[in-house]
Each structure stands twice: as C-alpha cells, then as structure tokens.
C-alpha cells in the first residue's frame, strides 16, 4: 500500500517520524483523516487523539494537545505543544497535572491575575485527554 511521511513535532522534539498508511487528527471541526497523496490542507487541531496507521494491522495512538496540522507533498506534519504515545502515558503525572491545573483555574476564578487561566484550562484538557487514552 502507498504511504505518506508523518511527523508529530512538539517543543521537546519529535514524538513520531515515519511512514504511515493513514493519519487521523482531532481537528477543531471534527476528526480529519488523510491518506497518501491527499490534497494540500492546513487545519487547527483541538486536544484529542492522533492516530497513525503504520501498517495494515498496526495503529499508534498519541494523546495530544492543541496545535496545527498540514498535509503537502505527501507529508503530514503535526505541530502540537504535547504528544504522548498511548503506551507511554504516565498516569500519576497526568493526574498531578490535572490537579495542578484545577488549582490554577480556581485561583484565576478567585481573581488571581498572575494565573494564566487559558493555559490552565488547556493543561487540564491535555491531562484529562491522557487519562482517557490510558483508560483511567
């Protein structure tokens, strides 16, 4: 089967780089799936799950934060703040991030102007996304 090149890039470095038969990303308007030779596209991504079909019988899943996706010249590029492979999710770390984010949200709602409420809400969504993918 034909393949495309897929890269999932975070500020910490690549979370995935390799050939794929299909890539499915969480677009802000719903899931977006691309196959080899898909027309060029750019999309904003929401917090969710990225799925990469690496062979006829193998999918790799990643818990991801929001970001951007582009498909051009048979290359899928995913740029996100965070992407954690489903088999590497640290449940305790995700729970700690969620608890910390909840505390920051409460502080912001109580009037603490030093807290970035938007960032805290995104951190909470990312942590909860990891816990969902881990089955917790």
N, C-alpha and C positions, 0 to 999 in steps of 0.2 A: 504494500500500500504506500502511496505517496506520503511524504512527511513535510512538516514545516519546522523551522527552528524557533524554539521558545526560550525566552529568558524572563525570569522573575527577579527583579532587582530591588533591593532595599538599601537604605543608607549604610547598613553594615556590610553589604556586599551581595553577591548573587545567592538567592535561595534555590534557584534551579537554572540550569542551562543545558539544553539538549534537544534532540529531535522528538517530535510529537506527531501523532496522527490527528489529534484534535485538542483544542484548548477551550475551556469554558470558564468565563469570568463573571463576577457579580456586578453587572452594570447598574447604574442608578435607576434605569428604567426596566430592569429585569435582567435575567441571565443572558449572556451573549456567548454563543459558541462559534468557533471558527475552525475551518478545515484548510488543508493546503490549498494555495492559490486563491484564497478569499480576497475579495476586493479590498482596497485600502480603507481603513477606518481608524478613527480616534474616538475613544469613549472615556467618560469619567466613571470610576469604579466606586462602589459602596463597600462597606465592611461585609465580608462574606467568605465564601469558599471558592478557591481557584482549583480547578480540576484539569489535570494534564493526562491525556491518554498517550502513554508511551509505547504501547503495543496492543495487539488485538485483545489481550486478556489482562492488561495492567493499567490501572489509573493511579496517579499520585495526587493526593489532595493536600491543600495548604489552607490554613486559617489566615485570612488576610485583612489588613486594614484598608482604608480607602486609598485611592490613587488614580492612576491613569493607565490606559491600555491603547496600544497601537498595533495595527497589522499592516505591513507594507513589504512588498518584495518577498513574500513567503516567510516573513519573520514576525513573530508575535512577541511584543515587548510589553511587559507588565512592570510598572513603576509604582511601588507601594511603600508606605512607612514601615510596615511589618508583614512578614510572611513566614509562618511556622509550619513545617511539614507535619501532617497529622500524626505520624509515628514519633515525633519529637516534642510534642506538646508537654510542657511541664505544668501539670495541673496545679500544684501548690503555688508556683509563680503566677499563674493566671488568676488564681483565687486571690492572691495578695495584691495583684494589680487592680482587680475589681474592687476590693475593699478600700484600697488607697484612693481610687477614682471616686468611689461613693463619698468618701470623706471630703475630698476636694469639691465635689458638687454641692454637698451640704454647706461647706464653708462659703462657697460663691453665692449660694442662695441666701445665706445669712448676712451677706453684704461685704465679704472679704474681697476687696478689689485686687489683691495680689494674686488671686487664683484665676487661671485661665479656664473658665467654665467649659468653653468649646472643646479644648484639649482633653479636659477631664471626662467629658461625655464620650469623646472618641476613644479614649483609653478604656472606658467601661465597655463600650461596644466591642472593642477588639478582644478584651479579656473574656467577655461572655461568649463571643464567637469561638474562641479557642476551647472553652469549656463545652460548648455544644458539640464541636467536632470531636472532642475527646470522649463524648458520651456522658458528661457529668452534669 
